[in-house]
Amino acid sequence: MAKRDLYEVLGVSRDASSEEIKRAFRQLARKHHPDANQGNPQAEEQFKEINGAYEILSDPQKRAQYDQFGDQAQGAGFGQGDFAGFGGFNDIFDMFFGGQGGAGGRPGPERGPDLRQDVTIDLEDVMTGVDREVRLVRDEICPRCHGNEAEPGTRIETCAQCHGTGQVQHIRDSLLGRIRQVETCARCRGTGKTVTTPCKECRGRGQVRVEKRLTITIPPGVDDGTRLRVPNEGGAGQRGGPNGDLMVMIHVKPHARFRRQGQDLMVDAALGFAQATLGADLEVEGIGARETIHIPPGTQPGTVFRVPRLGLPRLGSPSVKGDLHVQVTVSVPTSISPKERELLRQWAELRHEPCHGDDRGILKKVKDALGR
């Protein structure tokens, strides 16, 4: 019987990537494993066929030979797809046991943890940038033992449990037979060494908790929620690894006058009735700058005037600034003089606008009614 095409066996196209081939193999291996299909007498043969296909297609050289010569290439050293020695063993092991079967070695240098610090600034600080001092509490390498966890002058011995390898082995039975599992030694935490006398300052941790004050430079143009990274100012690394970073989270307090939209600022400006009607020149104040804008006659409430480059700087390009948008309102006085009232009454009469113009007091109204 002619052998099935290996790409057909795995259900992938001929131009499938290595990751697509691996993913298809794992799915089929789970589905057709003999232990999961004990009632199917063909399961073992199907499983072998899948293994054989993956053994070839997962190897770039074997795959290239197969693509060129097809089944004829299998005489040139291709495996037969049996359980012993098939190329996908590590993938099968990872699939069933979570990838814990590798031999591995001692844990290498480990980077320290990142730390977070929240800083609150004013909108004025966004315009100019600002320096802020922050207080950090973090782990640093112990200055007494320099991180080796032992009291100076005392011995550091080879771990008796792992014999200096940093790992211990366990043998367990599985679906694939006896499996050797390698784990990090719990006694020495993978270092392969144990100390006889722990350091007095760090109590054998290799690190000490310290408080540090650090000045953070906050550049112009930051926004609420901007995150700044300060390299190497986080927690200390393990086994000679580098420090983590300090992540500074910026919070910008709401402003009493200005509203922010990106680089642009919005502000309200009150006009008098006569200014809005007749027009005026209005001085507006941004953050650290003033400019006069022209209000044309007949300006309506809610009209917005744009003042270029009186907004906030762009983060990373402080010379590029946004605009200031001035939205005008028309203020109505709550108390006016008799002369002002008379002038407004005349204004209303000229425009035929009915209004409450009779403001005589109650006593005067009574006297007028009595003819006195």
Secondary structure as a PSIPRED ss2 file (coil, helix, strand):
# PSIPRED VFORMAT (PSIPRED V4.0)

   1 M C   1.000  0.000  0.000
   2 A C   1.000  0.000  0.000
   3 K C   1.000  0.000  0.000
   4 R C   1.000  0.000  0.000
   5 D C   1.000  0.000  0.000
   6 L H   0.000  1.000  0.000
   7 Y H   0.000  1.000  0.000
   8 E H   0.000  1.000  0.000
   9 V H   0.000  1.000  0.000
  10 L H   0.000  1.000  0.000
  11 G C   1.000  0.000  0.000
  12 V C   1.000  0.000  0.000
  13 S C   1.000  0.000  0.000
  14 R C   1.000  0.000  0.000
  15 D C   1.000  0.000  0.000
  16 A C   1.000  0.000  0.000
  17 S C   1.000  0.000  0.000
  18 S H   0.000  1.000  0.000
  19 E H   0.000  1.000  0.000
  20 E H   0.000  1.000  0.000
  21 I H   0.000  1.000  0.000
  22 K H   0.000  1.000  0.000
  23 R H   0.000  1.000  0.000
  24 A H   0.000  1.000  0.000
  25 F H   0.000  1.000  0.000
  26 R H   0.000  1.000  0.000
  27 Q H   0.000  1.000  0.000
  28 L H   0.000  1.000  0.000
  29 A H   0.000  1.000  0.000
  30 R H   0.000  1.000  0.000
  31 K H   0.000  1.000  0.000
  32 H H   0.000  1.000  0.000
  33 H C   1.000  0.000  0.000
  34 P H   0.000  1.000  0.000
  35 D H   0.000  1.000  0.000
  36 A H   0.000  1.000  0.000
  37 N C   1.000  0.000  0.000
  38 Q C   1.000  0.000  0.000
  39 G C   1.000  0.000  0.000
  40 N C   1.000  0.000  0.000
  41 P C   1.000  0.000  0.000
  42 Q C   1.000  0.000  0.000
  43 A H   0.000  1.000  0.000
  44 E H   0.000  1.000  0.000
  45 E H   0.000  1.000  0.000
  46 Q H   0.000  1.000  0.000
  47 F H   0.000  1.000  0.000
  48 K H   0.000  1.000  0.000
  49 E H   0.000  1.000  0.000
  50 I H   0.000  1.000  0.000
  51 N H   0.000  1.000  0.000
  52 G H   0.000  1.000  0.000
  53 A H   0.000  1.000  0.000
  54 Y H   0.000  1.000  0.000
  55 E H   0.000  1.000  0.000
  56 I H   0.000  1.000  0.000
  57 L H   0.000  1.000  0.000
  58 S C   1.000  0.000  0.000
  59 D C   1.000  0.000  0.000
  60 P H   0.000  1.000  0.000
  61 Q H   0.000  1.000  0.000
  62 K H   0.000  1.000  0.000
  63 R H   0.000  1.000  0.000
  64 A H   0.000  1.000  0.000
  65 Q H   0.000  1.000  0.000
  66 Y H   0.000  1.000  0.000
  67 D H   0.000  1.000  0.000
  68 Q H   0.000  1.000  0.000
  69 F H   0.000  1.000  0.000
  70 G H   0.000  1.000  0.000
  71 D H   0.000  1.000  0.000
  72 Q H   0.000  1.000  0.000
  73 A H   0.000  1.000  0.000
  74 Q H   0.000  1.000  0.000
  75 G H   0.000  1.000  0.000
  76 A C   1.000  0.000  0.000
  77 G C   1.000  0.000  0.000
  78 F C   1.000  0.000  0.000
  79 G C   1.000  0.000  0.000
  80 Q C   1.000  0.000  0.000
  81 G C   1.000  0.000  0.000
  82 D C   1.000  0.000  0.000
  83 F C   1.000  0.000  0.000
  84 A C   1.000  0.000  0.000
  85 G C   1.000  0.000  0.000
  86 F C   1.000  0.000  0.000
  87 G C   1.000  0.000  0.000
  88 G C   1.000  0.000  0.000
  89 F H   0.000  1.000  0.000
  90 N H   0.000  1.000  0.000
  91 D H   0.000  1.000  0.000
  92 I H   0.000  1.000  0.000
  93 F H   0.000  1.000  0.000
  94 D H   0.000  1.000  0.000
  95 M H   0.000  1.000  0.000
  96 F H   0.000  1.000  0.000
  97 F H   0.000  1.000  0.000
  98 G C   1.000  0.000  0.000
  99 G C   1.000  0.000  0.000
 100 Q C   1.000  0.000  0.000
 101 G C   1.000  0.000  0.000
 102 G C   1.000  0.000  0.000
 103 A C   1.000  0.000  0.000
 104 G C   1.000  0.000  0.000
 105 G C   1.000  0.000  0.000
 106 R C   1.000  0.000  0.000
 107 P C   1.000  0.000  0.000
 108 G C   1.000  0.000  0.000
 109 P C   1.000  0.000  0.000
 110 E E   0.000  0.000  1.000
 111 R C   1.000  0.000  0.000
 112 G C   1.000  0.000  0.000
 113 P C   1.000  0.000  0.000
 114 D C   1.000  0.000  0.000
 115 L E   0.000  0.000  1.000
 116 R E   0.000  0.000  1.000
 117 Q E   0.000  0.000  1.000
 118 D E   0.000  0.000  1.000
 119 V E   0.000  0.000  1.000
 120 T E   0.000  0.000  1.000
 121 I E   0.000  0.000  1.000
 122 D C   1.000  0.000  0.000
 123 L H   0.000  1.000  0.000
 124 E H   0.000  1.000  0.000
 125 D H   0.000  1.000  0.000
 126 V H   0.000  1.000  0.000
 127 M H   0.000  1.000  0.000
 128 T H   0.000  1.000  0.000
 129 G C   1.000  0.000  0.000
 130 V E   0.000  0.000  1.000
 131 D E   0.000  0.000  1.000
 132 R E   0.000  0.000  1.000
 133 E E   0.000  0.000  1.000
 134 V E   0.000  0.000  1.000
 135 R E   0.000  0.000  1.000
 136 L E   0.000  0.000  1.000
 137 V E   0.000  0.000  1.000
 138 R E   0.000  0.000  1.000
 139 D E   0.000  0.000  1.000
 140 E E   0.000  0.000  1.000
 141 I E   0.000  0.000  1.000
 142 C C   1.000  0.000  0.000
 143 P C   1.000  0.000  0.000
 144 R C   1.000  0.000  0.000
 145 C C   1.000  0.000  0.000
 146 H C   1.000  0.000  0.000
 147 G C   1.000  0.000  0.000
 148 N C   1.000  0.000  0.000
 149 E C   1.000  0.000  0.000
 150 A E   0.000  0.000  1.000
 151 E C   1.000  0.000  0.000
 152 P C   1.000  0.000  0.000
 153 G C   1.000  0.000  0.000
 154 T C   1.000  0.000  0.000
 155 R C   1.000  0.000  0.000
 156 I E   0.000  0.000  1.000
 157 E E   0.000  0.000  1.000
 158 T E   0.000  0.000  1.000
 159 C C   1.000  0.000  0.000
 160 A C   1.000  0.000  0.000
 161 Q C   1.000  0.000  0.000
 162 C C   1.000  0.000  0.000
 163 H C   1.000  0.000  0.000
 164 G C   1.000  0.000  0.000
 165 T C   1.000  0.000  0.000
 166 G C   1.000  0.000  0.000
 167 Q E   0.000  0.000  1.000
 168 V E   0.000  0.000  1.000
 169 Q E   0.000  0.000  1.000
 170 H E   0.000  0.000  1.000
 171 I E   0.000  0.000  1.000
 172 R E   0.000  0.000  1.000
 173 D E   0.000  0.000  1.000
 174 S E   0.000  0.000  1.000
 175 L C   1.000  0.000  0.000
 176 L C   1.000  0.000  0.000
 177 G E   0.000  0.000  1.000
 178 R E   0.000  0.000  1.000
 179 I E   0.000  0.000  1.000
 180 R E   0.000  0.000  1.000
 181 Q E   0.000  0.000  1.000
 182 V E   0.000  0.000  1.000
 183 E E   0.000  0.000  1.000
 184 T E   0.000  0.000  1.000
 185 C C   1.000  0.000  0.000
 186 A C   1.000  0.000  0.000
 187 R C   1.000  0.000  0.000
 188 C C   1.000  0.000  0.000
 189 R C   1.000  0.000  0.000
 190 G C   1.000  0.000  0.000
 191 T C   1.000  0.000  0.000
 192 G C   1.000  0.000  0.000
 193 K E   0.000  0.000  1.000
 194 T E   0.000  0.000  1.000
 195 V E   0.000  0.000  1.000
 196 T C   1.000  0.000  0.000
 197 T C   1.000  0.000  0.000
 198 P E   0.000  0.000  1.000
 199 C C   1.000  0.000  0.000
 200 K C   1.000  0.000  0.000
 201 E C   1.000  0.000  0.000
 202 C C   1.000  0.000  0.000
 203 R C   1.000  0.000  0.000
 204 G C   1.000  0.000  0.000
 205 R C   1.000  0.000  0.000
 206 G C   1.000  0.000  0.000
 207 Q E   0.000  0.000  1.000
 208 V E   0.000  0.000  1.000
 209 R E   0.000  0.000  1.000
 210 V E   0.000  0.000  1.000
 211 E E   0.000  0.000  1.000
 212 K E   0.000  0.000  1.000
 213 R E   0.000  0.000  1.000
 214 L E   0.000  0.000  1.000
 215 T E   0.000  0.000  1.000
 216 I E   0.000  0.000  1.000
 217 T E   0.000  0.000  1.000
 218 I E   0.000  0.000  1.000
 219 P C   1.000  0.000  0.000
 220 P C   1.000  0.000  0.000
 221 G C   1.000  0.000  0.000
 222 V C   1.000  0.000  0.000
 223 D C   1.000  0.000  0.000
 224 D C   1.000  0.000  0.000
 225 G C   1.000  0.000  0.000
 226 T C   1.000  0.000  0.000
 227 R E   0.000  0.000  1.000
 228 L E   0.000  0.000  1.000
 229 R E   0.000  0.000  1.000
 230 V E   0.000  0.000  1.000
 231 P C   1.000  0.000  0.000
 232 N C   1.000  0.000  0.000
 233 E C   1.000  0.000  0.000
 234 G C   1.000  0.000  0.000
 235 G C   1.000  0.000  0.000
 236 A C   1.000  0.000  0.000
 237 G C   1.000  0.000  0.000
 238 Q E   0.000  0.000  1.000
 239 R C   1.000  0.000  0.000
 240 G C   1.000  0.000  0.000
 241 G C   1.000  0.000  0.000
 242 P C   1.000  0.000  0.000
 243 N C   1.000  0.000  0.000
 244 G C   1.000  0.000  0.000
 245 D C   1.000  0.000  0.000
 246 L E   0.000  0.000  1.000
 247 M E   0.000  0.000  1.000
 248 V E   0.000  0.000  1.000
 249 M E   0.000  0.000  1.000
 250 I E   0.000  0.000  1.000
 251 H E   0.000  0.000  1.000
 252 V E   0.000  0.000  1.000
 253 K C   1.000  0.000  0.000
 254 P C   1.000  0.000  0.000
 255 H C   1.000  0.000  0.000
 256 A C   1.000  0.000  0.000
 257 R C   1.000  0.000  0.000
 258 F C   1.000  0.000  0.000
 259 R E   0.000  0.000  1.000
 260 R E   0.000  0.000  1.000
 261 Q E   0.000  0.000  1.000
 262 G C   1.000  0.000  0.000
 263 Q C   1.000  0.000  0.000
 264 D E   0.000  0.000  1.000
 265 L E   0.000  0.000  1.000
 266 M E   0.000  0.000  1.000
 267 V E   0.000  0.000  1.000
 268 D E   0.000  0.000  1.000
 269 A E   0.000  0.000  1.000
 270 A E   0.000  0.000  1.000
 271 L E   0.000  0.000  1.000
 272 G C   1.000  0.000  0.000
 273 F H   0.000  1.000  0.000
 274 A H   0.000  1.000  0.000
 275 Q H   0.000  1.000  0.000
 276 A H   0.000  1.000  0.000
 277 T H   0.000  1.000  0.000
 278 L H   0.000  1.000  0.000
 279 G C   1.000  0.000  0.000
 280 A E   0.000  0.000  1.000
 281 D E   0.000  0.000  1.000
 282 L E   0.000  0.000  1.000
 283 E E   0.000  0.000  1.000
 284 V E   0.000  0.000  1.000
 285 E E   0.000  0.000  1.000
 286 G C   1.000  0.000  0.000
 287 I C   1.000  0.000  0.000
 288 G C   1.000  0.000  0.000
 289 A C   1.000  0.000  0.000
 290 R E   0.000  0.000  1.000
 291 E E   0.000  0.000  1.000
 292 T E   0.000  0.000  1.000
 293 I E   0.000  0.000  1.000
 294 H E   0.000  0.000  1.000
 295 I E   0.000  0.000  1.000
 296 P C   1.000  0.000  0.000
 297 P C   1.000  0.000  0.000
 298 G C   1.000  0.000  0.000
 299 T C   1.000  0.000  0.000
 300 Q C   1.000  0.000  0.000
 301 P C   1.000  0.000  0.000
 302 G C   1.000  0.000  0.000
 303 T C   1.000  0.000  0.000
 304 V E   0.000  0.000  1.000
 305 F E   0.000  0.000  1.000
 306 R E   0.000  0.000  1.000
 307 V E   0.000  0.000  1.000
 308 P C   1.000  0.000  0.000
 309 R C   1.000  0.000  0.000
 310 L C   1.000  0.000  0.000
 311 G C   1.000  0.000  0.000
 312 L C   1.000  0.000  0.000
 313 P E   0.000  0.000  1.000
 314 R E   0.000  0.000  1.000
 315 L C   1.000  0.000  0.000
 316 G C   1.000  0.000  0.000
 317 S E   0.000  0.000  1.000
 318 P E   0.000  0.000  1.000
 319 S E   0.000  0.000  1.000
 320 V E   0.000  0.000  1.000
 321 K E   0.000  0.000  1.000
 322 G C   1.000  0.000  0.000
 323 D C   1.000  0.000  0.000
 324 L E   0.000  0.000  1.000
 325 H E   0.000  0.000  1.000
 326 V E   0.000  0.000  1.000
 327 Q E   0.000  0.000  1.000
 328 V E   0.000  0.000  1.000
 329 T E   0.000  0.000  1.000
 330 V E   0.000  0.000  1.000
 331 S C   1.000  0.000  0.000
 332 V C   1.000  0.000  0.000
 333 P C   1.000  0.000  0.000
 334 T C   1.000  0.000  0.000
 335 S C   1.000  0.000  0.000
 336 I C   1.000  0.000  0.000
 337 S C   1.000  0.000  0.000
 338 P H   0.000  1.000  0.000
 339 K H   0.000  1.000  0.000
 340 E H   0.000  1.000  0.000
 341 R H   0.000  1.000  0.000
 342 E H   0.000  1.000  0.000
 343 L H   0.000  1.000  0.000
 344 L H   0.000  1.000  0.000
 345 R H   0.000  1.000  0.000
 346 Q H   0.000  1.000  0.000
 347 W H   0.000  1.000  0.000
 348 A H   0.000  1.000  0.000
 349 E H   0.000  1.000  0.000
 350 L H   0.000  1.000  0.000
 351 R C   1.000  0.000  0.000
 352 H C   1.000  0.000  0.000
 353 E C   1.000  0.000  0.000
 354 P C   1.000  0.000  0.000
 355 C C   1.000  0.000  0.000
 356 H C   1.000  0.000  0.000
 357 G C   1.000  0.000  0.000
 358 D C   1.000  0.000  0.000
 359 D C   1.000  0.000  0.000
 360 R C   1.000  0.000  0.000
 361 G C   1.000  0.000  0.000
 362 I H   0.000  1.000  0.000
 363 L H   0.000  1.000  0.000
 364 K H   0.000  1.000  0.000
 365 K H   0.000  1.000  0.000
 366 V H   0.000  1.000  0.000
 367 K H   0.000  1.000  0.000
 368 D H   0.000  1.000  0.000
 369 A H   0.000  1.000  0.000
 370 L H   0.000  1.000  0.000
 371 G C   1.000  0.000  0.000
 372 R C   1.000  0.000  0.000
